[in-house]
Amino acid sequence: MRRFSEVIGELGLRDIPLAGGPFTWIGGLNSQAASRLDRFLISDQWEDHFSAITQSALPRLVSDHSPLVLEAGGFSSGKSPFRFENMWLKIDGFKDLVRSWWNGYSVEGYSSHCIAEKLKALKKDLKKWNKEVVGNVSSNRAEAFSRLQRWEAKENENTLTPKDLEAKNLDLEEYKKWALLE
C-alpha cells in the first residue's frame, strides 16, 4: 500500500473531493464498517483540459459499494457553439441586415440542403458582424462609463463649455446604448 501511495505522489495525482457522502463502501456486521475505497485520481494536465470536475457517490442499490460518477464539466478547449444573442435584436437595422444577408445567399439543391447552407453562411456573417460592430459589450460599457466619470470630474472643477456638454451627452448616449445591450 505504501508503494501505491508513492506512485500516486510521483505521478502528481490527486484525489478530488467526493460529493454525496464521505464513504464509498459500507459493510461488515450490521454495516458497522465504512471506508472510502473507491476514488478518481487526476493530474494537473487532465484538470487543465476539463472544468468543474466533481465526483459524486450514488446510492448503494445492489452492492455494498457506492457507484461513483465523474463529471468533468465539459472540455474547455476548442470552439464554443454558436449562440444567437437576443441583444442583437435591440440594435437598429439588425433585422434588415439579416434579411438582406439571407436573401443574398444563392444556394441550389434540395430545400433542406439550401436551408442548411444558408444557415452556415448566416452564422459566419453574424460572427463577423458581432466581432466588428458589437464587440465586447461589457468592455464598451465600461469604457463609456469611464468617460462619463471623467466628464463628472471635469464638471466638478469647472463649468463645461457647450462643446464639452455636447461631447458629454454623446458619451452618455453611448453608455446607455451599451448598458441596454448588456
C-alpha positions as CSV (number, residue, x, y, z in Angstrom):
1,M,0.0,0.0,0.0
2,R,2.9,2.3,0.7
3,R,4.3,1.8,-2.8
4,F,0.9,2.6,-4.3
5,S,0.9,5.9,-2.4
6,E,4.5,6.6,-3.6
7,V,3.5,6.1,-7.2
8,I,0.5,8.4,-6.8
9,G,2.9,11.1,-5.4
10,E,5.5,10.5,-8.1
11,L,2.9,10.9,-10.9
12,G,1.4,14.1,-9.3
13,L,-2.0,12.6,-9.0
14,R,-4.6,13.8,-6.5
15,D,-7.9,12.8,-5.2
16,I,-10.8,15.2,-5.8
17,P,-13.5,15.9,-3.2
18,L,-16.4,13.4,-3.0
19,A,-19.9,14.7,-3.0
20,G,-22.7,12.6,-1.7
21,G,-21.1,11.2,1.5
22,P,-17.7,10.5,2.9
23,F,-17.7,6.7,2.2
24,T,-17.8,4.6,-0.9
25,W,-18.1,1.3,0.9
26,I,-20.2,0.2,3.9
27,G,-20.1,-3.4,5.1
28,G,-19.3,-5.7,7.9
29,L,-21.7,-7.0,10.6
30,N,-24.8,-4.7,10.6
31,S,-23.0,-2.3,8.3
32,Q,-20.7,-1.1,11.1
33,A,-17.6,-0.7,8.9
34,A,-17.3,2.2,6.4
35,S,-14.4,3.3,4.2
36,R,-13.6,5.3,1.2
37,L,-12.2,2.6,-1.1
38,D,-13.2,3.9,-4.5
39,R,-12.0,7.2,-6.0
40,F,-10.9,9.0,-9.1
41,L,-7.3,10.4,-9.3
42,I,-6.5,13.2,-11.6
43,S,-3.4,15.1,-12.8
44,D,-2.9,18.8,-13.2
45,Q,-2.7,18.3,-17.0
46,W,-6.0,16.5,-17.0
47,E,-7.7,19.2,-15.0
48,D,-6.4,21.8,-17.4
49,H,-8.5,20.3,-20.1
50,F,-11.7,20.0,-18.1
51,S,-13.6,22.5,-16.0
52,A,-15.8,22.0,-12.9
53,I,-14.6,18.5,-12.0
54,T,-16.7,16.7,-9.4
55,Q,-17.1,13.1,-8.3
56,S,-20.3,12.0,-6.6
57,A,-21.3,8.9,-4.8
58,L,-24.6,7.4,-5.9
59,P,-26.9,5.4,-3.5
60,R,-25.8,1.8,-2.9
61,L,-28.7,-0.2,-4.5
62,V,-27.3,-3.6,-5.3
63,S,-23.8,-3.6,-3.8
64,D,-22.0,-2.6,-0.7
65,H,-20.1,-0.1,-2.8
66,S,-21.5,3.2,-3.9
67,P,-21.2,3.8,-7.7
68,L,-19.1,6.9,-8.5
69,V,-19.9,9.4,-11.1
70,L,-17.2,11.7,-12.5
71,E,-18.4,14.9,-14.1
72,A,-15.8,16.9,-15.9
73,G,-17.9,19.9,-16.8
74,G,-17.1,19.7,-20.5
75,F,-13.9,20.0,-22.5
76,S,-12.6,23.5,-22.0
77,S,-10.6,23.9,-25.2
78,G,-11.9,24.2,-28.7
79,K,-14.6,26.3,-30.3
80,S,-17.7,27.2,-28.3
81,P,-21.1,26.5,-30.0
82,F,-22.7,29.4,-31.9
83,R,-25.3,31.2,-29.8
84,F,-27.8,33.8,-31.1
85,E,-27.6,36.8,-28.8
86,N,-31.0,38.4,-28.0
87,M,-29.3,41.7,-27.6
88,W,-28.7,41.8,-31.3
89,L,-32.5,42.3,-31.8
90,K,-32.2,45.7,-29.9
91,I,-29.7,47.0,-32.4
92,D,-31.2,49.3,-35.1
93,G,-31.2,47.8,-38.5
94,F,-30.3,44.3,-37.3
95,K,-33.4,42.5,-38.7
96,D,-33.0,44.3,-42.1
97,L,-29.3,43.3,-42.2
98,V,-30.1,39.6,-41.5
99,R,-32.9,39.7,-44.1
100,S,-30.5,41.2,-46.8
101,W,-27.9,38.5,-46.0
102,W,-30.4,35.7,-46.1
103,N,-31.9,36.9,-49.4
104,G,-28.4,37.4,-50.9
105,Y,-27.3,33.8,-50.4
106,S,-27.6,31.7,-53.6
107,V,-27.8,28.0,-53.0
108,E,-29.1,25.3,-55.2
109,G,-30.3,21.8,-54.4
110,Y,-32.9,20.2,-52.1
111,S,-34.7,22.6,-49.8
112,S,-33.1,21.1,-46.6
113,H,-29.7,21.5,-48.2
114,C,-30.4,25.1,-49.1
115,I,-31.5,25.9,-45.6
116,A,-28.5,24.2,-44.0
117,E,-26.1,26.1,-46.3
118,K,-27.8,29.4,-45.8
119,L,-27.7,28.9,-42.0
120,K,-23.9,28.2,-42.2
121,A,-23.4,31.4,-44.2
122,L,-25.6,33.4,-41.9
123,K,-23.7,32.1,-38.8
124,K,-20.4,33.1,-40.4
125,D,-21.7,36.6,-41.2
126,L,-23.3,37.1,-37.8
127,K,-20.0,36.1,-36.0
128,K,-18.0,38.5,-38.2
129,W,-20.6,41.3,-37.7
130,N,-20.7,40.7,-33.9
131,K,-16.9,40.9,-33.7
132,E,-16.6,44.0,-35.9
133,V,-19.7,46.0,-35.0
134,V,-20.8,45.0,-31.5
135,G,-17.6,43.8,-29.9
136,N,-17.3,43.2,-26.2
137,V,-20.4,44.8,-24.7
138,S,-19.1,44.8,-21.1
139,S,-15.9,46.4,-22.1
140,N,-17.6,49.0,-24.3
141,R,-20.0,49.9,-21.5
142,A,-17.1,50.2,-19.0
143,E,-15.2,52.5,-21.4
144,A,-18.2,54.7,-21.9
145,F,-18.8,54.8,-18.1
146,S,-15.1,55.8,-17.6
147,R,-15.5,58.7,-20.0
148,L,-18.6,59.8,-18.1
149,Q,-16.7,59.7,-14.8
150,R,-14.0,61.9,-16.4
151,W,-16.7,64.4,-17.5
152,E,-18.2,64.4,-14.0
153,A,-14.7,65.1,-12.5
154,K,-14.1,67.9,-15.0
155,E,-17.6,69.4,-14.4
156,N,-16.9,69.4,-10.6
157,E,-13.8,71.6,-11.2
158,N,-15.2,74.0,-13.9
159,T,-18.4,74.5,-15.8
160,L,-18.3,72.7,-19.1
161,T,-18.2,74.5,-22.4
162,P,-21.1,74.0,-24.9
163,K,-18.7,71.8,-26.9
164,D,-17.8,69.7,-23.7
165,L,-21.5,69.4,-22.9
166,E,-22.2,68.1,-26.4
167,A,-19.3,65.5,-26.0
168,K,-20.6,64.5,-22.6
169,N,-24.1,63.9,-23.9
170,L,-22.7,61.8,-26.8
171,D,-20.8,59.7,-24.2
172,L,-24.0,59.4,-22.1
173,E,-25.9,58.1,-25.1
174,E,-23.1,55.7,-25.9
175,Y,-23.2,54.4,-22.3
176,K,-27.0,54.0,-22.4
177,K,-26.7,52.0,-25.7
178,W,-24.2,49.6,-24.2
179,A,-26.0,49.3,-20.9
180,L,-29.2,48.4,-22.6
181,L,-27.5,45.7,-24.6
182,E,-25.8,44.1,-21.6
